[in-house]
């Protein structure tokens, strides 16, 4: 009997280690667009935008989110990371529902005395952090849609840590870009490569009876994209020369030097979902473009957005802030195990924010972003990277 109990104990420990490994290790997600489309469609209504092989998949139930896209048809690469297991489960999780998707709509700031993710008086720690349901679980109905675009509209109210109430209206439109439009934006021809490009136009309106006031806290539009990680994925963030010391690379503690390289005017950051870390580029040195390069899969991703020289951006740090409007414009995040050895999934993020929105009643602001995924040879992608990011692909390190 003792031998049997010992044997069963060893089996249980082995299974526990195997289960634990699934939460601490992150394998690359190689599902095709068809795989993601089929799985997602089985559990929530979807909207498919398409122009030949170029396709973009949207979900109204997840705030009009861009779930994924492809440049190569149904059997082609699918760029967005989707948490199919969570979606299938059909149960809301504490703190945040990480459904995935390569561009989701959020609002900032996260933490601080004007934060939206903590209740008044609560400490700034994980047990008290909660993503507001309006940007986590609420459905944004599609009021218009066709083969090339869809528009989602939603009104709701939020209260920040200081007790300030915001009555908001969100008007979000996603549309596929045509070839000439995409080529003109990048200022490079696209006829020799496979590509997909879409624009996200997000209008936020103050629907309340009072003007918004910085002394009581204001909000910002925050777009975040969960993209599939890979061992060869490297984020490329160009910034104004001489600004390396202003880069914020300590959101979740110091990042290992082997995973991050800063030059005088560009930052390279490994996007393999093996180590948790986040980086921010402030307005003083930001350029309105960000990207990533996956050498093994021959894919270049580029994000452009409408930065207009604003200097006040909300600060999302989890602390009582001395400077609540010295936040970042562009962020990148790499997922990895947290202190408990758990993680969300095999993704990295590219993020952009609007400035702090000091809107008068009935006033609106638009934050517009374009996302491009391009597949081609190293030579073809190098020409695009040099033109748009100002970086030769030979300069991208193998971190």
BALOBA-1460 file (C-alpha; in Angstrom, 3 decimals):
// residues 399
<rec num="1" residu="x" x="0.000" y="0.000" z="0.000"/>
<rec num="2" residu="x" x="2.795" y="2.452" z="0.867"/>
<rec num="3" residu="x" x="4.485" y="1.786" z="-2.473"/>
<rec num="4" residu="x" x="1.182" y="2.415" z="-4.271"/>
<rec num="5" residu="x" x="0.626" y="5.691" z="-2.417"/>
<rec num="6" residu="x" x="4.185" y="6.768" z="-3.201"/>
<rec num="7" residu="x" x="3.678" y="5.942" z="-6.866"/>
<rec num="8" residu="x" x="0.415" y="7.929" z="-6.990"/>
<rec num="9" residu="x" x="2.102" y="10.863" z="-5.261"/>
<rec num="10" residu="x" x="4.893" y="10.908" z="-7.865"/>
<rec num="11" residu="x" x="2.323" y="10.828" z="-10.675"/>
<rec num="12" residu="x" x="0.404" y="13.733" z="-9.109"/>
<rec num="13" residu="x" x="3.571" y="15.793" z="-8.689"/>
<rec num="14" residu="x" x="4.569" y="15.111" z="-12.282"/>
<rec num="15" residu="x" x="1.144" y="16.224" z="-13.560"/>
<rec num="16" residu="x" x="1.269" y="19.334" z="-11.385"/>
<rec num="17" residu="x" x="4.654" y="20.242" z="-12.868"/>
<rec num="18" residu="x" x="3.287" y="19.673" z="-16.362"/>
<rec num="19" residu="x" x="0.267" y="21.890" z="-15.622"/>
<rec num="20" residu="x" x="2.499" y="24.560" z="-14.137"/>
<rec num="21" residu="x" x="4.677" y="24.490" z="-17.245"/>
<rec num="22" residu="x" x="1.718" y="25.482" z="-19.375"/>
<rec num="23" residu="x" x="1.450" y="28.753" z="-17.457"/>
<rec num="24" residu="x" x="5.135" y="29.560" z="-17.278"/>
<rec num="25" residu="x" x="6.221" y="28.696" z="-20.803"/>
<rec num="26" residu="x" x="4.953" y="30.379" z="-23.929"/>
<rec num="27" residu="x" x="5.193" y="28.580" z="-27.253"/>
<rec num="28" residu="x" x="4.810" y="30.514" z="-30.500"/>
<rec num="29" residu="x" x="1.274" y="30.551" z="-31.917"/>
<rec num="30" residu="x" x="1.346" y="29.443" z="-35.567"/>
<rec num="31" residu="x" x="-2.409" y="29.222" z="-36.229"/>
<rec num="32" residu="x" x="-3.596" y="30.385" z="-39.641"/>
<rec num="33" residu="x" x="-6.184" y="33.086" z="-40.224"/>
<rec num="34" residu="x" x="-8.706" y="30.344" z="-41.080"/>
<rec num="35" residu="x" x="-7.997" y="28.616" z="-37.746"/>
<rec num="36" residu="x" x="-8.573" y="31.822" z="-35.786"/>
<rec num="37" residu="x" x="-11.629" y="32.764" z="-37.826"/>
<rec num="38" residu="x" x="-13.282" y="29.362" z="-37.360"/>
<rec num="39" residu="x" x="-12.632" y="29.199" z="-33.623"/>
<rec num="40" residu="x" x="-13.713" y="32.770" z="-32.917"/>
<rec num="41" residu="x" x="-16.840" y="32.562" z="-35.077"/>
<rec num="42" residu="x" x="-17.991" y="29.522" z="-33.069"/>
<rec num="43" residu="x" x="-18.186" y="31.547" z="-29.844"/>
<rec num="44" residu="x" x="-18.990" y="35.173" z="-30.736"/>
<rec num="45" residu="x" x="-20.408" y="37.106" z="-33.709"/>
<rec num="46" residu="x" x="-17.639" y="38.381" z="-35.984"/>
<rec num="47" residu="x" x="-17.330" y="40.894" z="-38.812"/>
<rec num="48" residu="x" x="-14.995" y="40.033" z="-41.687"/>
<rec num="49" residu="x" x="-13.523" y="42.874" z="-43.740"/>
<rec num="50" residu="x" x="-11.878" y="41.670" z="-46.931"/>
<rec num="51" residu="x" x="-10.332" y="42.747" z="-50.201"/>
<rec num="52" residu="x" x="-9.076" y="39.684" z="-52.006"/>
<rec num="53" residu="x" x="-6.441" y="37.992" z="-49.831"/>
<rec num="54" residu="x" x="-6.321" y="40.922" z="-47.404"/>
<rec num="55" residu="x" x="-8.656" y="40.264" z="-44.480"/>
<rec num="56" residu="x" x="-9.380" y="41.808" z="-41.065"/>
<rec num="57" residu="x" x="-11.501" y="40.140" z="-38.382"/>
<rec num="58" residu="x" x="-13.515" y="42.243" z="-35.892"/>
<rec num="59" residu="x" x="-15.620" y="41.459" z="-32.803"/>
<rec num="60" residu="x" x="-18.302" y="43.833" z="-31.528"/>
<rec num="61" residu="x" x="-18.612" y="41.955" z="-28.215"/>
<rec num="62" residu="x" x="-15.031" y="42.931" z="-27.424"/>
<rec num="63" residu="x" x="-15.458" y="46.699" z="-27.938"/>
<rec num="64" residu="x" x="-15.223" y="46.607" z="-31.735"/>
<rec num="65" residu="x" x="-11.808" y="44.992" z="-31.411"/>
<rec num="66" residu="x" x="-9.557" y="44.042" z="-34.322"/>
<rec num="67" residu="x" x="-8.979" y="40.394" z="-33.424"/>
<rec num="68" residu="x" x="-6.552" y="39.512" z="-36.206"/>
<rec num="69" residu="x" x="-5.675" y="40.109" z="-39.854"/>
<rec num="70" residu="x" x="-3.852" y="38.465" z="-42.752"/>
<rec num="71" residu="x" x="-2.118" y="39.492" z="-45.950"/>
<rec num="72" residu="x" x="-2.298" y="36.039" z="-47.553"/>
<rec num="73" residu="x" x="-5.872" y="34.788" z="-47.508"/>
<rec num="74" residu="x" x="-7.605" y="32.302" z="-45.254"/>
<rec num="75" residu="x" x="-4.608" y="29.969" z="-45.066"/>
<rec num="76" residu="x" x="-2.133" y="32.780" z="-44.521"/>
<rec num="77" residu="x" x="-0.393" y="34.027" z="-41.381"/>
<rec num="78" residu="x" x="-2.695" y="35.385" z="-38.682"/>
<rec num="79" residu="x" x="-1.033" y="38.302" z="-36.918"/>
<rec num="80" residu="x" x="-3.195" y="38.880" z="-33.846"/>
<rec num="81" residu="x" x="-2.890" y="36.765" z="-30.700"/>
<rec num="82" residu="x" x="-6.313" y="35.454" z="-29.588"/>
<rec num="83" residu="x" x="-7.020" y="33.811" z="-26.246"/>
<rec num="84" residu="x" x="-9.336" y="31.113" z="-27.599"/>
<rec num="85" residu="x" x="-9.307" y="29.153" z="-24.344"/>
<rec num="86" residu="x" x="-10.693" y="32.108" z="-22.390"/>
<rec num="87" residu="x" x="-13.277" y="32.946" z="-25.050"/>
<rec num="88" residu="x" x="-14.472" y="29.323" z="-25.172"/>
<rec num="89" residu="x" x="-14.740" y="29.252" z="-21.385"/>
<rec num="90" residu="x" x="-17.396" y="31.963" z="-21.499"/>
<rec num="91" residu="x" x="-16.711" y="33.172" z="-17.956"/>
<rec num="92" residu="x" x="-15.432" y="36.594" z="-16.949"/>
<rec num="93" residu="x" x="-12.143" y="36.718" z="-15.080"/>
<rec num="94" residu="x" x="-11.065" y="38.997" z="-12.200"/>
<rec num="95" residu="x" x="-9.002" y="42.113" z="-12.971"/>
<rec num="96" residu="x" x="-9.028" y="41.823" z="-16.785"/>
<rec num="97" residu="x" x="-10.367" y="39.559" z="-19.508"/>
<rec num="98" residu="x" x="-7.388" y="39.009" z="-21.800"/>
<rec num="99" residu="x" x="-9.398" y="38.040" z="-24.882"/>
<rec num="100" residu="x" x="-6.485" y="39.075" z="-27.103"/>
<rec num="101" residu="x" x="-6.775" y="40.864" z="-30.438"/>
<rec num="102" residu="x" x="-4.276" y="42.934" z="-32.369"/>
<rec num="103" residu="x" x="-5.942" y="46.271" z="-31.591"/>
<rec num="104" residu="x" x="-8.249" y="46.939" z="-28.662"/>
<rec num="105" residu="x" x="-9.786" y="50.179" z="-27.398"/>
<rec num="106" residu="x" x="-8.908" y="51.209" z="-23.856"/>
<rec num="107" residu="x" x="-8.839" y="54.438" z="-21.863"/>
<rec num="108" residu="x" x="-6.051" y="55.869" z="-19.714"/>
<rec num="109" residu="x" x="-4.762" y="56.533" z="-17.155"/>
<rec num="110" residu="x" x="-4.475" y="53.161" z="-15.504"/>
<rec num="111" residu="x" x="-3.085" y="54.046" z="-12.066"/>
<rec num="112" residu="x" x="-2.380" y="57.145" z="-9.994"/>
<rec num="113" residu="x" x="-4.656" y="59.654" z="-8.297"/>
<rec num="114" residu="x" x="-6.645" y="60.043" z="-11.541"/>
<rec num="115" residu="x" x="-6.536" y="56.374" z="-12.531"/>
<rec num="116" residu="x" x="-9.559" y="54.553" z="-13.949"/>
<rec num="117" residu="x" x="-8.564" y="51.033" z="-12.844"/>
<rec num="118" residu="x" x="-8.621" y="51.535" z="-9.056"/>
<rec num="119" residu="x" x="-11.416" y="52.584" z="-6.704"/>
<rec num="120" residu="x" x="-10.983" y="55.649" z="-4.534"/>
<rec num="121" residu="x" x="-8.863" y="54.879" z="-1.482"/>
<rec num="122" residu="x" x="-7.694" y="51.444" z="-2.624"/>
<rec num="123" residu="x" x="-3.965" y="50.644" z="-2.696"/>
<rec num="124" residu="x" x="-2.270" y="50.474" z="-6.085"/>
<rec num="125" residu="x" x="-1.654" y="46.736" z="-6.171"/>
<rec num="126" residu="x" x="-2.781" y="43.763" z="-8.242"/>
<rec num="127" residu="x" x="-5.564" y="42.563" z="-5.877"/>
<rec num="128" residu="x" x="-7.278" y="45.973" z="-6.243"/>
<rec num="129" residu="x" x="-6.603" y="46.537" z="-9.953"/>
<rec num="130" residu="x" x="-9.738" y="46.165" z="-12.106"/>
<rec num="131" residu="x" x="-10.232" y="47.010" z="-15.761"/>
<rec num="132" residu="x" x="-13.532" y="48.914" z="-16.125"/>
<rec num="133" residu="x" x="-16.238" y="46.766" z="-17.695"/>
<rec num="134" residu="x" x="-16.939" y="49.458" z="-20.310"/>
<rec num="135" residu="x" x="-13.564" y="48.710" z="-21.936"/>
<rec num="136" residu="x" x="-13.358" y="45.032" z="-20.998"/>
<rec num="137" residu="x" x="-16.659" y="43.187" z="-21.291"/>
<rec num="138" residu="x" x="-19.104" y="45.664" z="-22.856"/>
<rec num="139" residu="x" x="-20.481" y="45.143" z="-26.374"/>
<rec num="140" residu="x" x="-20.011" y="48.066" z="-28.788"/>
<rec num="141" residu="x" x="-22.754" y="47.523" z="-31.384"/>
<rec num="142" residu="x" x="-21.920" y="47.867" z="-35.065"/>
<rec num="143" residu="x" x="-24.089" y="50.686" z="-36.448"/>
<rec num="144" residu="x" x="-22.602" y="50.423" z="-39.952"/>
<rec num="145" residu="x" x="-20.730" y="47.679" z="-41.785"/>
<rec num="146" residu="x" x="-19.816" y="46.487" z="-45.258"/>
<rec num="147" residu="x" x="-16.966" y="44.529" z="-46.846"/>
<rec num="148" residu="x" x="-14.387" y="47.256" z="-46.245"/>
<rec num="149" residu="x" x="-15.342" y="48.934" z="-42.975"/>
<rec num="150" residu="x" x="-17.354" y="48.761" z="-39.761"/>
<rec num="151" residu="x" x="-18.367" y="51.439" z="-37.256"/>
<rec num="152" residu="x" x="-19.074" y="50.890" z="-33.559"/>
<rec num="153" residu="x" x="-20.746" y="53.391" z="-31.209"/>
<rec num="154" residu="x" x="-21.167" y="53.219" z="-27.434"/>
<rec num="155" residu="x" x="-21.991" y="55.636" z="-24.585"/>
<rec num="156" residu="x" x="-21.147" y="54.994" z="-20.941"/>
<rec num="157" residu="x" x="-19.930" y="56.605" z="-17.713"/>
<rec num="158" residu="x" x="-16.779" y="56.055" z="-15.666"/>
<rec num="159" residu="x" x="-15.427" y="57.394" z="-12.386"/>
<rec num="160" residu="x" x="-11.732" y="57.886" z="-11.639"/>
<rec num="161" residu="x" x="-9.764" y="57.401" z="-8.411"/>
<rec num="162" residu="x" x="-10.397" y="61.038" z="-7.429"/>
<rec num="163" residu="x" x="-14.179" y="60.563" z="-7.783"/>
<rec num="164" residu="x" x="-14.526" y="62.521" z="-11.041"/>
<rec num="165" residu="x" x="-17.325" y="61.265" z="-13.285"/>
<rec num="166" residu="x" x="-16.921" y="61.055" z="-17.067"/>
<rec num="167" residu="x" x="-19.886" y="60.692" z="-19.413"/>
<rec num="168" residu="x" x="-18.405" y="59.445" z="-22.674"/>
<rec num="169" residu="x" x="-19.397" y="58.534" z="-26.191"/>
<rec num="170" residu="x" x="-17.082" y="56.354" z="-28.290"/>
<rec num="171" residu="x" x="-17.364" y="56.320" z="-32.097"/>
<rec num="172" residu="x" x="-14.891" y="53.801" z="-33.539"/>
<rec num="173" residu="x" x="-14.456" y="53.026" z="-37.239"/>
<rec num="174" residu="x" x="-12.180" y="50.332" z="-38.695"/>
<rec num="175" residu="x" x="-11.592" y="50.294" z="-42.448"/>
<rec num="176" residu="x" x="-9.376" y="48.434" z="-44.881"/>
<rec num="177" residu="x" x="-6.940" y="50.619" z="-46.782"/>
<rec num="178" residu="x" x="-6.644" y="50.389" z="-50.551"/>
<rec num="179" residu="x" x="-3.243" y="49.856" z="-52.163"/>
<rec num="180" residu="x" x="-2.672" y="53.440" z="-53.303"/>
<rec num="181" residu="x" x="-3.750" y="54.783" z="-49.929"/>
<rec num="182" residu="x" x="-1.447" y="52.420" z="-48.023"/>
<rec num="183" residu="x" x="1.490" y="53.054" z="-50.382"/>
<rec num="184" residu="x" x="1.031" y="56.822" z="-50.107"/>
<rec num="185" residu="x" x="1.027" y="56.669" z="-46.309"/>
<rec num="186" residu="x" x="4.227" y="54.619" z="-46.246"/>
<rec num="187" residu="x" x="5.688" y="56.383" z="-49.297"/>
<rec num="188" residu="x" x="6.812" y="53.051" z="-50.733"/>
<rec num="189" residu="x" x="5.365" y="50.788" z="-53.468"/>
<rec num="190" residu="x" x="3.583" y="47.654" z="-52.267"/>
<rec num="191" residu="x" x="3.034" y="45.839" z="-55.559"/>
<rec num="192" residu="x" x="5.894" y="43.336" z="-55.021"/>
<rec num="193" residu="x" x="4.985" y="42.226" z="-51.483"/>
<rec num="194" residu="x" x="2.053" y="40.708" z="-49.620"/>
<rec num="195" residu="x" x="0.447" y="43.209" z="-47.277"/>
<rec num="196" residu="x" x="-2.644" y="44.154" z="-45.312"/>
<rec num="197" residu="x" x="-3.395" y="47.580" z="-43.843"/>
<rec num="198" residu="x" x="-6.287" y="49.062" z="-41.910"/>
<rec num="199" residu="x" x="-7.109" y="52.330" z="-40.192"/>
<rec num="200" residu="x" x="-8.678" y="52.738" z="-36.758"/>
<rec num="201" residu="x" x="-10.434" y="56.100" z="-36.305"/>
<rec num="202" residu="x" x="-11.489" y="56.581" z="-32.669"/>
<rec num="203" residu="x" x="-13.570" y="59.585" z="-31.645"/>
<rec num="204" residu="x" x="-14.184" y="60.256" z="-27.960"/>
<rec num="205" residu="x" x="-16.768" y="62.871" z="-26.902"/>
<rec num="206" residu="x" x="-17.475" y="64.569" z="-23.588"/>
<rec num="207" residu="x" x="-21.217" y="63.986" z="-23.196"/>
<rec num="208" residu="x" x="-21.378" y="65.385" z="-19.672"/>
<rec num="209" residu="x" x="-22.636" y="68.752" z="-18.405"/>
<rec num="210" residu="x" x="-19.213" y="70.046" z="-17.361"/>
<rec num="211" residu="x" x="-15.908" y="70.754" z="-19.064"/>
<rec num="212" residu="x" x="-13.108" y="68.367" z="-18.126"/>
<rec num="213" residu="x" x="-10.481" y="69.772" z="-15.773"/>
<rec num="214" residu="x" x="-6.901" y="68.549" z="-15.325"/>
<rec num="215" residu="x" x="-7.055" y="69.263" z="-11.599"/>
<rec num="216" residu="x" x="-9.803" y="66.626" z="-11.293"/>
<rec num="217" residu="x" x="-8.281" y="64.225" z="-13.786"/>
<rec num="218" residu="x" x="-8.925" y="63.678" z="-17.500"/>
<rec num="219" residu="x" x="-8.781" y="60.628" z="-19.773"/>
<rec num="220" residu="x" x="-6.991" y="59.574" z="-22.947"/>
<rec num="221" residu="x" x="-7.625" y="57.145" z="-25.797"/>
<rec num="222" residu="x" x="-5.347" y="54.122" z="-25.507"/>
<rec num="223" residu="x" x="-4.957" y="51.564" z="-28.313"/>
<rec num="224" residu="x" x="-3.181" y="48.288" z="-27.525"/>
<rec num="225" residu="x" x="-2.354" y="45.429" z="-29.854"/>
<rec num="226" residu="x" x="-1.654" y="41.852" z="-28.770"/>
<rec num="227" residu="x" x="0.485" y="40.434" z="-31.590"/>
<rec num="228" residu="x" x="1.838" y="36.904" z="-31.910"/>
<rec num="229" residu="x" x="5.267" y="36.537" z="-30.385"/>
<rec num="230" residu="x" x="8.084" y="34.497" z="-31.894"/>
<rec num="231" residu="x" x="11.717" y="33.768" z="-30.961"/>
<rec num="232" residu="x" x="12.892" y="36.089" z="-33.748"/>
<rec num="233" residu="x" x="10.442" y="38.953" z="-33.154"/>
<rec num="234" residu="x" x="12.116" y="42.303" z="-32.389"/>
<rec num="235" residu="x" x="10.220" y="45.536" z="-31.679"/>
<rec num="236" residu="x" x="11.715" y="48.611" z="-33.387"/>
<rec num="237" residu="x" x="10.948" y="52.005" z="-31.813"/>
<rec num="238" residu="x" x="12.613" y="55.006" z="-33.462"/>
<rec num="239" residu="x" x="12.830" y="58.244" z="-31.473"/>
<rec num="240" residu="x" x="14.490" y="61.632" z="-31.741"/>
<rec num="241" residu="x" x="18.281" y="61.503" z="-31.586"/>
<rec num="242" residu="x" x="19.862" y="62.035" z="-28.191"/>
<rec num="243" residu="x" x="16.772" y="61.017" z="-26.209"/>
<rec num="244" residu="x" x="17.786" y="57.552" z="-25.007"/>
<rec num="245" residu="x" x="17.962" y="58.670" z="-21.372"/>
<rec num="246" residu="x" x="14.279" y="59.680" z="-21.470"/>
<rec num="247" residu="x" x="13.021" y="56.214" z="-22.423"/>
<rec num="248" residu="x" x="11.019" y="54.626" z="-19.582"/>
<rec num="249" residu="x" x="12.123" y="50.986" z="-19.333"/>
<rec num="250" residu="x" x="11.242" y="50.264" z="-15.703"/>
<rec num="251" residu="x" x="7.464" y="49.665" z="-15.680"/>
<rec num="252" residu="x" x="7.826" y="46.120" z="-14.359"/>
<rec num="253" residu="x" x="11.393" y="46.318" z="-13.141"/>
<rec num="254" residu="x" x="14.663" y="46.566" z="-14.980"/>
<rec num="255" residu="x" x="14.796" y="44.729" z="-18.314"/>
<rec num="256" residu="x" x="17.660" y="42.335" z="-18.968"/>
<rec num="257" residu="x" x="20.277" y="44.000" z="-21.181"/>
<rec num="258" residu="x" x="20.281" y="40.922" z="-23.424"/>
<rec num="259" residu="x" x="16.645" y="41.663" z="-24.347"/>
<rec num="260" residu="x" x="16.933" y="45.410" z="-24.947"/>
<rec num="261" residu="x" x="19.270" y="47.547" z="-27.030"/>
<rec num="262" residu="x" x="19.099" y="51.353" z="-27.021"/>
<rec num="263" residu="x" x="21.055" y="53.392" z="-29.547"/>
<rec num="264" residu="x" x="21.063" y="57.157" z="-29.905"/>
<rec num="265" residu="x" x="17.813" y="57.172" z="-31.907"/>
<rec num="266" residu="x" x="16.192" y="53.713" z="-31.901"/>
<rec num="267" residu="x" x="15.221" y="51.072" z="-29.383"/>
<rec num="268" residu="x" x="15.199" y="47.323" z="-30.069"/>
<rec num="269" residu="x" x="13.215" y="45.056" z="-27.725"/>
<rec num="270" residu="x" x="12.707" y="41.292" z="-27.898"/>
<rec num="271" residu="x" x="9.081" y="40.218" z="-28.468"/>
<rec num="272" residu="x" x="9.193" y="36.510" z="-27.669"/>
<rec num="273" residu="x" x="6.740" y="36.330" z="-24.713"/>
<rec num="274" residu="x" x="9.451" y="34.827" z="-22.508"/>
<rec num="275" residu="x" x="10.091" y="37.718" z="-20.102"/>
<rec num="276" residu="x" x="7.642" y="40.316" z="-18.796"/>
<rec num="277" residu="x" x="8.647" y="43.908" z="-19.499"/>
<rec num="278" residu="x" x="7.297" y="47.229" z="-20.718"/>
<rec num="279" residu="x" x="8.852" y="50.335" z="-22.280"/>
<rec num="280" residu="x" x="7.506" y="53.847" z="-22.925"/>
<rec num="281" residu="x" x="8.484" y="56.696" z="-25.242"/>
<rec num="282" residu="x" x="7.516" y="60.177" z="-23.921"/>
<rec num="283" residu="x" x="6.348" y="63.103" z="-26.093"/>
<rec num="284" residu="x" x="9.662" y="64.945" z="-25.959"/>
<rec num="285" residu="x" x="11.396" y="62.356" z="-28.126"/>
<rec num="286" residu="x" x="8.548" y="60.427" z="-29.788"/>
<rec num="287" residu="x" x="8.159" y="59.858" z="-33.518"/>
<rec num="288" residu="x" x="4.659" y="58.985" z="-34.808"/>
<rec num="289" residu="x" x="5.647" y="55.491" z="-35.901"/>
<rec num="290" residu="x" x="6.537" y="52.120" z="-34.367"/>
<rec num="291" residu="x" x="7.235" y="48.688" z="-35.729"/>
<rec num="292" residu="x" x="8.478" y="45.138" z="-35.311"/>
<rec num="293" residu="x" x="10.419" y="42.710" z="-37.478"/>
<rec num="294" residu="x" x="10.213" y="38.918" z="-37.490"/>
<rec num="295" residu="x" x="13.220" y="37.776" z="-39.518"/>
<rec num="296" residu="x" x="12.378" y="34.063" z="-39.415"/>
<rec num="297" residu="x" x="8.870" y="34.608" z="-40.803"/>
<rec num="298" residu="x" x="9.729" y="37.491" z="-43.139"/>
<rec num="299" residu="x" x="7.192" y="39.900" z="-41.641"/>
<rec num="300" residu="x" x="7.406" y="43.622" z="-40.939"/>
<rec num="301" residu="x" x="4.705" y="45.324" z="-38.853"/>
<rec num="302" residu="x" x="4.318" y="49.121" z="-38.795"/>
<rec num="303" residu="x" x="2.004" y="51.382" z="-36.818"/>
<rec num="304" residu="x" x="1.439" y="55.063" z="-37.653"/>
<rec num="305" residu="x" x="-0.674" y="57.489" z="-35.614"/>
<rec num="306" residu="x" x="-1.678" y="61.148" z="-35.528"/>
<rec num="307" residu="x" x="0.776" y="62.674" z="-33.068"/>
<rec num="308" residu="x" x="0.529" y="66.478" z="-33.340"/>
<rec num="309" residu="x" x="3.162" y="67.716" z="-30.916"/>
<rec num="310" residu="x" x="1.114" y="67.606" z="-27.705"/>
<rec num="311" residu="x" x="3.136" y="67.411" z="-24.499"/>
<rec num="312" residu="x" x="0.595" y="66.404" z="-21.810"/>
<rec num="313" residu="x" x="-0.011" y="62.637" z="-21.648"/>
<rec num="314" residu="x" x="-1.638" y="60.772" z="-18.770"/>
<rec num="315" residu="x" x="0.647" y="58.846" z="-16.433"/>
<rec num="316" residu="x" x="-0.445" y="55.242" z="-15.801"/>
<rec num="317" residu="x" x="2.103" y="54.298" z="-13.136"/>
<rec num="318" residu="x" x="0.615" y="52.523" z="-10.087"/>
<rec num="319" residu="x" x="1.476" y="55.177" z="-7.515"/>
<rec num="320" residu="x" x="0.431" y="58.542" z="-6.161"/>
<rec num="321" residu="x" x="2.060" y="60.557" z="-8.911"/>
<rec num="322" residu="x" x="4.029" y="63.739" z="-8.621"/>
<rec num="323" residu="x" x="3.596" y="64.388" z="-12.349"/>
<rec num="324" residu="x" x="0.255" y="62.925" z="-13.507"/>
<rec num="325" residu="x" x="0.596" y="64.377" z="-17.025"/>
<rec num="326" residu="x" x="4.099" y="63.202" z="-17.851"/>
<rec num="327" residu="x" x="3.074" y="59.917" z="-19.426"/>
<rec num="328" residu="x" x="4.140" y="58.120" z="-22.590"/>
<rec num="329" residu="x" x="2.868" y="58.325" z="-26.170"/>
<rec num="330" residu="x" x="4.077" y="54.933" z="-27.398"/>
<rec num="331" residu="x" x="4.522" y="51.752" z="-25.379"/>
<rec num="332" residu="x" x="5.629" y="48.220" z="-26.072"/>
<rec num="333" residu="x" x="5.044" y="45.254" z="-23.779"/>
<rec num="334" residu="x" x="6.404" y="41.714" z="-23.870"/>
<rec num="335" residu="x" x="4.454" y="39.115" z="-21.942"/>
<rec num="336" residu="x" x="6.129" y="36.596" z="-19.692"/>
<rec num="337" residu="x" x="5.767" y="34.888" z="-16.312"/>
<rec num="338" residu="x" x="4.733" y="37.149" z="-13.424"/>
<rec num="339" residu="x" x="5.844" y="36.757" z="-9.810"/>
<rec num="340" residu="x" x="3.572" y="33.709" z="-9.452"/>
<rec num="341" residu="x" x="4.970" y="32.038" z="-12.563"/>
<rec num="342" residu="x" x="1.790" y="32.709" z="-14.566"/>
<rec num="343" residu="x" x="1.310" y="34.654" z="-17.783"/>
<rec num="344" residu="x" x="-1.452" y="35.605" z="-20.192"/>
<rec num="345" residu="x" x="-0.065" y="34.206" z="-23.445"/>
<rec num="346" residu="x" x="2.356" y="34.138" z="-26.360"/>
<rec num="347" residu="x" x="2.131" y="37.799" z="-27.351"/>
<rec num="348" residu="x" x="3.867" y="41.150" z="-27.343"/>
<rec num="349" residu="x" x="2.160" y="44.531" z="-27.633"/>
<rec num="350" residu="x" x="2.493" y="47.774" z="-29.561"/>
<rec num="351" residu="x" x="0.504" y="50.623" z="-27.966"/>
<rec num="352" residu="x" x="-0.273" y="54.267" z="-28.755"/>
<rec num="353" residu="x" x="-2.124" y="56.937" z="-26.776"/>
<rec num="354" residu="x" x="-3.828" y="60.234" z="-27.439"/>
<rec num="355" residu="x" x="-2.822" y="63.257" z="-25.358"/>
<rec num="356" residu="x" x="-4.608" y="63.988" z="-22.072"/>
<rec num="357" residu="x" x="-8.051" y="65.125" z="-23.275"/>
<rec num="358" residu="x" x="-9.166" y="68.379" z="-21.663"/>
<rec num="359" residu="x" x="-12.495" y="68.458" z="-23.502"/>
<rec num="360" residu="x" x="-15.254" y="71.013" z="-23.092"/>
<rec num="361" residu="x" x="-18.805" y="69.648" z="-22.883"/>
<rec num="362" residu="x" x="-19.920" y="68.213" z="-26.243"/>
<rec num="363" residu="x" x="-16.365" y="68.525" z="-27.570"/>
<rec num="364" residu="x" x="-14.691" y="65.544" z="-29.290"/>
<rec num="365" residu="x" x="-11.210" y="64.301" z="-30.119"/>
<rec num="366" residu="x" x="-10.063" y="61.754" z="-32.730"/>
<rec num="367" residu="x" x="-7.111" y="59.411" z="-32.321"/>
<rec num="368" residu="x" x="-6.307" y="57.785" z="-35.667"/>
<rec num="369" residu="x" x="-3.939" y="54.867" z="-36.166"/>
<rec num="370" residu="x" x="-2.948" y="52.788" z="-39.192"/>
<rec num="371" residu="x" x="-1.568" y="49.248" z="-38.907"/>
<rec num="372" residu="x" x="0.429" y="47.576" z="-41.698"/>
<rec num="373" residu="x" x="1.658" y="43.977" z="-41.925"/>
<rec num="374" residu="x" x="4.010" y="43.255" z="-44.826"/>
<rec num="375" residu="x" x="5.455" y="39.899" z="-45.922"/>
<rec num="376" residu="x" x="8.393" y="39.717" z="-48.307"/>
<rec num="377" residu="x" x="12.089" y="39.073" z="-48.781"/>
<rec num="378" residu="x" x="14.635" y="40.740" z="-46.512"/>
<rec num="379" residu="x" x="15.559" y="43.060" z="-49.378"/>
<rec num="380" residu="x" x="11.939" y="44.087" z="-49.996"/>
<rec num="381" residu="x" x="11.211" y="44.648" z="-46.314"/>
<rec num="382" residu="x" x="14.487" y="46.521" z="-45.840"/>
<rec num="383" residu="x" x="13.412" y="49.163" z="-48.367"/>
<rec num="384" residu="x" x="10.192" y="49.737" z="-46.405"/>
<rec num="385" residu="x" x="11.904" y="49.761" z="-43.010"/>
<rec num="386" residu="x" x="14.516" y="52.296" z="-44.166"/>
<rec num="387" residu="x" x="11.843" y="54.610" z="-45.554"/>
<rec num="388" residu="x" x="9.299" y="54.383" z="-42.722"/>
<rec num="389" residu="x" x="11.275" y="53.517" z="-39.586"/>
<rec num="390" residu="x" x="14.615" y="54.942" z="-40.667"/>
<rec num="391" residu="x" x="16.250" y="51.624" z="-39.771"/>
<rec num="392" residu="x" x="18.080" y="49.121" z="-41.969"/>
<rec num="393" residu="x" x="17.057" y="45.573" z="-41.197"/>
<rec num="394" residu="x" x="20.751" y="44.692" z="-40.956"/>
<rec num="395" residu="x" x="20.763" y="46.965" z="-37.880"/>
<rec num="396" residu="x" x="18.072" y="44.927" z="-36.118"/>
<rec num="397" residu="x" x="19.922" y="42.758" z="-33.580"/>
<rec num="398" residu="x" x="19.230" y="39.091" z="-32.901"/>
<rec num="399" residu="x" x="18.337" y="39.568" z="-29.256"/>
